[in-house]
Amino acid sequence: MFCVFALIFLLVIPGICSQKWHVQYSKMAICALKGSTVQLSGSYKHPDGLTVTEIFWTVNPKRGEAINLLDNPDYTGRVEFFHKENFFFLKLSNVRHEDEGQYCIRIETKVEIEQYLGYPGTELTVTDLRVETPEEAVEGESPVLTCKSSCNLSSTNFSWYRNGESFPESERQNQLILKSVSRGDAGNYSCAVRDLNHLPSPALTLNIRYPPKSVSVSVSGSAVIVSGDSVTLSCSSDSNPPAVNFSWFKENQSSAVGSGQSFSISSFNSSHSGRYYCEAENKYGSQRSASVSLTATDGQNTLLYAAAVGLGAAFICICTIIVALKIIRRKTEDAEVQGDLSKQENKSTSVMDQMNSCNPDPDVCQKKPKEHQTAGDEDDVQYASVYHVRNADKTTVEAESQYGNVSNRRSDDSSVIYSSIGVS
């Protein structure tokens, strides 16, 4: 009971001991970003002659109760105390919204009645970041995006992101001004404190509204239509919000010929032939498409045209095949001629080698010039028989061969050599 009374006395009438006990905080209020690390500090003095047994930080102390943060299970692993000169620090990491409250320094001494609580302490507020922007932005406008928090953060420098990619900052740090926006500026925007880029705000989607663009017409089937058939035209566009009104026009006509995203003509005939286009519209504007040409043709003429095209294609294929065969045949004949010439050259070379291999002595070997070869001769080489006859009376002896006779005679030698050479 006495301790409780002493604590009440210290809290209610702090001026009585103010000359001896003193705790002063560096900041009485701190705004911290959720997930960040915050540091609190304060200096203290105590009366002379007292020995401090324990000093610690506590949060939201109750009368007669001050729990050391190191012993609080909600702060396990997130709290660190340390001294520097006459200052006593608290380092709190991964700040949560549940951490909001008043943080005080508690000093205890060996004298039971000489305990001190530095109250009031530093008020901690935890905040999130959020992006605020107009509900919609129309193409050509310059919307302003603002990065906001529930309390004033110590840092005034912010980073901006679009679809997760870094975005250049505007002149006003907590605001991003998008000048003359277009469709490309649509996306998810977020912001972050410059020194805490790993803790960005939730992304906010910015929608850019714009009138229809890239309006085009597509035709079901061919643009050349057989009389009596039906044809359907479809109109498409890029717009935000989507176009809701579609009108169809035929060139050289002042009024619309149809409405709706699709336009159909049943039993198409020559009177329907012409150029058609559509116009798409939303609340921000409208745009027309390029024109497409539709032509009605007679069914019989169409069949004749298709048949003519088929015959023409067949004729071209046949001509191509004939030319290819002629080229192949010519190459084959050229190859055969080259082969015959090569054989003749080889045979001629063989004959000349046989003739030149004869004894070079003019008194022993005589050569007969190659006679003209007829078309019916075979590609065989015939060699003459050589007879050596000794004639004392120096009479003429002839050597016969299959193809002709060649007679050589020497009057000054008792031995006469006759030769006959046939070459085909």
C-alpha positions as CSV (number, residue, x, y, z in Angstrom):
1,M,0.0,0.0,0.0
2,F,2.8,2.3,0.8
3,C,4.3,1.7,-2.6
4,V,1.1,2.5,-4.3
5,F,0.7,5.7,-2.4
6,A,4.3,6.7,-3.3
7,L,3.6,6.1,-7.0
8,I,0.4,8.2,-6.9
9,F,2.3,10.9,-5.1
10,L,4.9,10.9,-7.9
11,L,2.4,11.0,-10.7
12,V,0.0,13.6,-9.2
13,I,2.5,16.0,-7.7
14,P,5.7,15.7,-9.8
15,G,6.7,19.2,-8.8
16,I,7.6,18.2,-5.3
17,C,10.6,16.1,-6.5
18,S,11.3,18.1,-9.7
19,Q,14.5,19.5,-8.3
20,K,15.9,16.1,-7.8
21,W,14.3,13.7,-10.4
22,H,14.2,14.7,-14.1
23,V,13.3,12.9,-17.3
24,Q,13.2,14.7,-20.6
25,Y,12.2,13.1,-24.0
26,S,13.7,14.0,-27.3
27,K,10.2,14.0,-28.9
28,M,6.9,13.9,-27.2
29,A,5.1,12.5,-30.4
30,I,6.4,10.3,-33.1
31,C,4.6,9.1,-36.3
32,A,5.9,5.8,-37.6
33,L,5.1,3.9,-40.7
34,K,3.8,0.4,-40.3
35,G,6.5,-2.1,-40.7
36,S,9.3,0.4,-40.1
37,T,11.8,0.7,-37.2
38,V,11.4,3.6,-34.8
39,Q,13.8,4.9,-32.2
40,L,12.8,6.8,-29.0
41,S,15.2,8.5,-26.6
42,G,15.2,10.5,-23.3
43,S,17.7,11.8,-20.8
44,Y,17.3,11.4,-17.0
45,K,18.7,12.6,-13.7
46,H,18.2,11.3,-10.1
47,P,19.0,12.7,-6.7
48,D,22.5,12.4,-5.4
49,G,23.2,9.5,-3.1
50,L,20.9,7.1,-4.9
51,T,22.1,4.0,-6.7
52,V,20.1,3.1,-9.8
53,T,19.3,-0.6,-9.8
54,E,17.3,-0.8,-13.0
55,I,16.1,1.5,-15.8
56,F,13.8,0.4,-18.6
57,W,11.1,1.5,-21.1
58,T,7.4,0.7,-20.5
59,V,4.2,1.5,-22.4
60,N,0.9,2.8,-21.2
61,P,1.9,2.4,-17.5
62,K,-1.0,1.8,-15.1
63,R,-1.1,3.1,-11.5
64,G,1.2,0.9,-9.5
65,E,2.3,-1.1,-12.5
66,A,5.1,-0.6,-15.0
67,I,6.0,-3.6,-17.1
68,N,9.4,-3.8,-18.7
69,L,9.0,-4.0,-22.5
70,L,11.7,-6.7,-22.5
71,D,9.3,-8.9,-20.5
72,N,6.3,-8.1,-22.6
73,P,5.5,-11.0,-24.9
74,D,4.0,-8.7,-27.5
75,Y,7.4,-7.2,-28.0
76,T,9.6,-10.3,-28.0
77,G,12.4,-10.0,-30.5
78,R,11.5,-6.4,-31.5
79,V,12.9,-4.3,-28.6
80,E,16.4,-3.1,-27.8
81,F,17.6,-0.8,-25.0
82,F,21.0,1.0,-25.0
83,H,22.7,4.0,-23.3
84,K,24.7,6.8,-24.8
85,E,26.0,9.3,-22.3
86,N,23.0,10.6,-20.3
87,F,20.5,9.4,-22.9
88,F,18.5,6.2,-22.7
89,F,17.2,4.7,-26.1
90,L,14.5,2.4,-27.2
91,K,14.7,0.8,-30.6
92,L,11.4,-0.9,-31.8
93,S,11.4,-2.8,-35.1
94,N,8.5,-3.9,-37.3
95,V,6.1,-1.4,-35.9
96,R,2.5,-2.5,-35.7
97,H,-0.8,-0.6,-35.1
98,E,-1.0,-2.5,-31.8
99,D,2.2,-0.7,-30.7
100,E,0.5,2.7,-30.5
101,G,0.6,4.2,-27.0
102,Q,2.7,6.3,-24.6
103,Y,6.3,5.1,-23.9
104,C,7.9,6.1,-20.6
105,I,11.2,5.6,-18.8
106,R,11.1,3.9,-15.5
107,I,14.0,4.3,-13.0
108,E,14.4,2.1,-9.9
109,T,16.9,2.5,-7.0
110,K,17.9,0.6,-3.9
111,V,15.6,2.8,-1.8
112,E,12.1,1.4,-2.2
113,I,10.4,4.8,-2.0
114,E,12.9,6.4,-4.4
115,Q,11.4,5.0,-7.7
116,Y,10.6,7.3,-10.6
117,L,8.4,7.1,-13.7
118,G,9.0,9.7,-16.5
119,Y,5.3,10.4,-17.2
120,P,4.0,11.6,-19.6
121,G,6.2,10.0,-22.1
122,T,6.5,9.9,-26.0
123,E,3.3,9.3,-27.8
124,L,3.8,6.8,-30.7
125,T,1.3,6.7,-33.6
126,V,1.5,4.1,-36.4
127,T,0.2,4.9,-39.9
128,D,-0.2,3.4,-43.4
129,L,0.3,5.1,-46.7
130,R,-2.5,5.4,-49.2
131,V,-2.9,7.0,-52.6
132,E,-5.8,9.3,-53.3
133,T,-6.9,10.4,-56.8
134,P,-10.1,11.6,-58.5
135,E,-12.6,8.8,-59.3
136,E,-12.0,9.2,-63.0
137,A,-9.8,11.1,-65.4
138,V,-10.7,12.0,-68.9
139,E,-8.1,11.9,-71.6
140,G,-6.4,15.3,-71.9
141,E,-6.9,16.3,-68.3
142,S,-4.2,16.6,-65.6
143,P,-5.2,14.6,-62.5
144,V,-3.3,14.9,-59.2
145,L,-2.4,11.8,-57.1
146,T,-1.7,12.4,-53.4
147,C,0.2,10.2,-51.1
148,K,-1.4,10.4,-47.6
149,S,-0.9,9.1,-44.1
150,S,-2.9,9.5,-40.9
151,C,-0.1,11.4,-39.1
152,N,2.8,13.5,-40.2
153,L,5.8,11.4,-41.0
154,S,9.3,12.8,-40.3
155,S,10.3,12.3,-43.9
156,T,8.7,14.4,-46.6
157,N,10.4,12.7,-49.6
158,F,8.3,10.2,-51.5
159,S,8.8,7.8,-54.4
160,W,6.1,7.0,-56.9
161,Y,5.5,3.8,-58.9
162,R,3.3,2.7,-61.8
163,N,2.6,-1.0,-62.2
164,G,5.6,-1.6,-59.9
165,E,8.0,0.4,-61.9
166,S,9.6,3.6,-60.6
167,F,7.9,6.8,-61.8
168,P,9.5,10.3,-61.9
169,E,8.5,12.5,-59.0
170,S,6.5,15.6,-59.4
171,E,7.5,19.0,-58.1
172,R,5.4,18.5,-54.9
173,Q,6.9,15.5,-53.2
174,N,3.7,14.0,-51.8
175,Q,1.8,14.6,-55.0
176,L,2.1,13.3,-58.5
177,I,0.7,15.5,-61.3
178,L,0.0,13.7,-64.5
179,K,-0.2,16.3,-67.3
180,S,-2.6,15.8,-70.2
181,V,-3.1,12.1,-69.6
182,S,-3.8,9.5,-72.3
183,R,-4.6,5.8,-72.4
184,G,-1.0,5.0,-71.7
185,D,-1.2,6.6,-68.3
186,A,-3.7,4.2,-67.0
187,G,-2.4,1.7,-64.4
188,N,-1.8,0.9,-60.8
189,Y,-0.1,3.7,-58.8
190,S,1.5,3.4,-55.4
191,C,3.8,5.6,-53.3
192,A,6.5,5.1,-50.6
193,V,8.6,7.1,-48.2
194,R,12.0,7.7,-50.0
195,D,14.0,5.9,-47.3
196,L,11.5,3.1,-46.9
197,N,10.9,2.1,-50.5
198,H,10.3,-1.5,-49.4
199,L,7.1,-0.4,-47.7
200,P,5.0,1.0,-50.5
201,S,1.3,1.9,-50.2
202,P,-1.4,-0.4,-51.6
203,A,-1.7,0.3,-55.4
204,L,-4.6,2.4,-56.6
205,T,-5.9,1.8,-60.1
206,L,-6.2,5.0,-62.3
207,N,-8.8,4.7,-65.1
208,I,-8.5,7.0,-68.1
209,R,-11.7,7.7,-69.9
210,Y,-11.6,8.4,-73.6
211,P,-13.9,8.4,-76.7
212,P,-13.9,5.6,-79.3
213,K,-10.7,5.1,-81.2
214,S,-9.5,2.6,-83.9
215,V,-13.0,2.1,-85.2
216,S,-13.1,-0.6,-87.9
217,V,-15.6,-2.7,-89.9
218,S,-15.3,-6.4,-90.6
219,V,-17.3,-8.3,-93.2
220,S,-18.5,-11.9,-92.8
221,G,-17.2,-13.8,-95.8
222,S,-16.0,-12.1,-99.0
223,A,-16.6,-8.5,-99.9
224,V,-17.7,-9.8,-103.3
225,I,-21.2,-11.2,-102.7
226,V,-23.3,-13.4,-104.9
227,S,-26.7,-12.0,-105.5
228,G,-29.3,-13.4,-103.1
229,D,-26.8,-14.2,-100.3
230,S,-26.9,-12.5,-96.9
231,V,-24.0,-10.4,-95.5
232,T,-23.3,-9.1,-92.0
233,L,-21.1,-6.2,-91.1
234,S,-19.6,-5.8,-87.6
235,C,-18.2,-2.6,-86.0
236,S,-15.5,-2.7,-83.3
237,S,-13.7,0.1,-81.4
238,D,-11.4,0.8,-78.5
239,S,-13.0,3.1,-75.9
240,N,-13.4,3.6,-72.2
241,P,-16.2,3.1,-71.3
242,P,-17.2,0.8,-74.2
243,A,-19.2,2.4,-77.0
244,V,-22.9,2.0,-76.6
245,N,-24.2,3.6,-79.8
246,F,-23.4,2.3,-83.3
247,S,-24.7,3.8,-86.5
248,W,-24.3,2.5,-90.1
249,F,-24.0,4.6,-93.2
250,K,-23.7,4.2,-96.9
251,E,-21.7,6.7,-98.8
252,N,-23.7,9.2,-100.8
253,Q,-26.7,8.8,-98.5
254,S,-27.4,11.4,-95.8
255,S,-29.2,9.3,-93.3
256,A,-28.2,6.1,-91.4
257,V,-29.1,2.8,-93.0
258,G,-28.9,0.8,-89.7
259,S,-27.9,0.7,-86.0
260,G,-26.3,-1.6,-83.6
261,Q,-22.9,-3.2,-83.4
262,S,-23.8,-5.6,-86.3
263,F,-25.6,-4.7,-89.5
264,S,-27.1,-7.4,-91.7
265,I,-28.5,-7.4,-95.3
266,S,-30.5,-10.4,-96.4
267,S,-30.9,-11.3,-100.1
268,F,-28.1,-9.0,-101.2
269,N,-28.5,-7.5,-104.8
270,S,-27.0,-4.9,-107.0
271,S,-28.9,-2.1,-105.4
272,H,-27.1,-2.8,-102.1
273,S,-23.7,-2.5,-103.7
274,G,-21.6,0.4,-102.4
275,R,-19.3,1.6,-99.6
276,Y,-20.4,1.3,-96.0
277,Y,-19.0,2.6,-92.7
278,C,-20.0,2.7,-89.0
279,E,-19.8,5.3,-86.3
280,A,-19.2,4.4,-82.6
281,E,-20.1,6.7,-79.7
282,N,-19.8,6.9,-75.9
283,K,-20.4,9.8,-73.6
284,Y,-17.0,11.3,-74.3
285,G,-17.2,11.4,-78.1
286,S,-17.6,9.5,-81.3
287,Q,-15.5,8.3,-84.3
288,R,-16.3,6.8,-87.7
289,S,-14.5,3.9,-89.4
290,A,-13.0,3.6,-92.8
291,S,-15.4,2.5,-95.6
292,V,-15.6,-1.0,-97.0
293,S,-16.8,-1.8,-100.5
294,L,-19.5,-4.4,-101.1
295,T,-20.3,-5.6,-104.6
296,A,-23.0,-7.9,-105.9
297,T,-22.2,-10.4,-108.7
298,D,-24.3,-12.9,-110.6
299,G,-23.9,-16.5,-109.5
300,Q,-23.3,-17.9,-113.0
301,N,-20.6,-15.4,-113.8
302,T,-19.0,-16.3,-110.5
303,L,-18.9,-20.0,-111.4
304,L,-17.5,-19.2,-114.8
305,Y,-14.8,-17.0,-113.2
306,A,-13.9,-19.7,-110.8
307,A,-13.7,-22.3,-113.6
308,A,-11.5,-20.0,-115.7
309,V,-9.2,-19.5,-112.7
310,G,-9.0,-23.2,-112.2
311,L,-8.2,-24.0,-115.8
312,G,-5.6,-21.3,-115.9
313,A,-4.0,-22.7,-112.8
314,A,-4.0,-26.2,-114.4
315,F,-2.5,-24.9,-117.6
316,I,0.3,-23.3,-115.8
317,C,1.0,-26.5,-113.9
318,I,1.2,-28.6,-117.1
319,C,3.5,-26.1,-118.8
320,T,5.8,-26.1,-115.8
321,I,5.9,-29.9,-115.8
322,I,6.7,-30.0,-119.6
323,V,9.5,-27.5,-119.3
324,A,11.0,-29.4,-116.3
325,L,11.0,-32.7,-118.3
326,K,12.7,-31.0,-121.3
327,I,15.4,-29.6,-119.1
328,I,16.0,-33.0,-117.4
329,R,16.1,-34.7,-120.9
330,R,18.6,-32.2,-122.3
331,K,20.8,-32.6,-119.2
332,T,20.7,-36.4,-119.7
333,E,21.7,-36.2,-123.4
334,D,24.5,-33.8,-122.7
335,A,25.8,-36.2,-120.1
336,E,25.8,-39.1,-122.6
337,V,27.7,-37.0,-125.3
338,Q,30.3,-36.1,-122.7
339,G,30.7,-39.7,-121.8
340,D,31.2,-40.8,-125.5
341,L,33.8,-38.1,-126.1
342,S,35.6,-39.1,-123.0
343,K,35.7,-42.8,-124.2
344,Q,37.0,-41.8,-127.6
345,E,39.8,-39.6,-126.1
346,N,40.8,-42.5,-123.8
347,K,41.0,-45.0,-126.7
348,S,42.9,-42.6,-128.9
349,T,45.4,-42.1,-126.2
350,S,45.8,-45.9,-125.7
351,V,46.5,-46.4,-129.5
352,M,49.1,-43.6,-129.5
353,D,50.8,-45.1,-126.5
354,Q,51.0,-48.5,-128.2
355,M,52.4,-47.0,-131.4
356,N,55.0,-45.0,-129.5
357,S,56.0,-48.1,-127.5
358,C,57.5,-49.6,-130.7
359,N,61.3,-49.9,-131.1
360,P,62.5,-46.4,-132.0
361,D,65.1,-47.8,-134.5
362,P,63.9,-46.7,-137.9
363,D,65.4,-49.7,-139.5
364,V,63.4,-52.0,-137.3
365,C,60.0,-50.3,-136.8
366,Q,57.8,-48.6,-139.4
367,K,54.4,-47.0,-138.6
368,K,51.5,-46.8,-140.8
369,P,49.3,-43.6,-140.6
370,K,45.8,-44.1,-139.2
371,E,43.4,-44.7,-142.0
372,H,40.0,-43.1,-142.1
373,Q,37.5,-44.8,-139.7
374,T,34.2,-45.6,-141.1
375,A,30.9,-45.4,-139.1
376,G,30.6,-49.2,-139.0
377,D,34.0,-49.9,-137.5
378,E,34.2,-51.2,-134.0
379,D,36.1,-49.6,-131.2
380,D,38.8,-52.3,-131.3
381,V,42.5,-51.8,-131.9
382,Q,44.2,-54.3,-134.3
383,Y,47.9,-54.7,-134.3
384,A,49.9,-55.9,-137.4
385,S,52.0,-59.0,-137.5
386,V,55.8,-58.4,-138.1
387,Y,57.7,-60.9,-140.1
388,H,61.5,-61.1,-140.3
389,V,62.6,-62.8,-143.6
390,R,66.2,-63.1,-144.7
391,N,66.4,-63.0,-148.6
392,A,69.7,-63.5,-150.2
393,D,68.4,-62.4,-153.6
394,K,66.9,-59.3,-152.1
395,T,63.4,-60.1,-153.4
396,T,60.4,-58.3,-152.1
397,V,58.4,-60.0,-149.4
398,E,55.1,-58.6,-148.4
399,A,53.6,-58.7,-144.9
400,E,49.9,-59.0,-144.9
401,S,47.5,-57.7,-142.4
402,Q,43.8,-57.5,-141.8
403,Y,43.5,-53.9,-142.9
404,G,46.3,-53.1,-145.4
405,N,49.8,-53.6,-146.4
406,V,52.8,-51.4,-145.8
407,S,56.0,-52.4,-147.7
408,N,59.4,-51.1,-146.5
409,R,62.6,-52.0,-148.2
410,R,66.3,-51.4,-147.7
411,S,68.7,-52.3,-150.5
412,D,71.8,-52.2,-148.3
413,D,70.8,-54.8,-145.8
414,S,70.3,-58.5,-146.2
415,S,67.6,-58.5,-143.6
416,V,64.4,-56.8,-144.5
417,I,61.6,-56.1,-142.0
418,Y,58.1,-55.7,-143.1
419,S,55.3,-54.4,-141.0
420,S,51.6,-53.9,-141.3
421,I,49.7,-51.9,-138.7
422,G,46.0,-51.6,-138.6
423,V,44.3,-49.1,-136.3
424,S,40.5,-48.6,-136.0
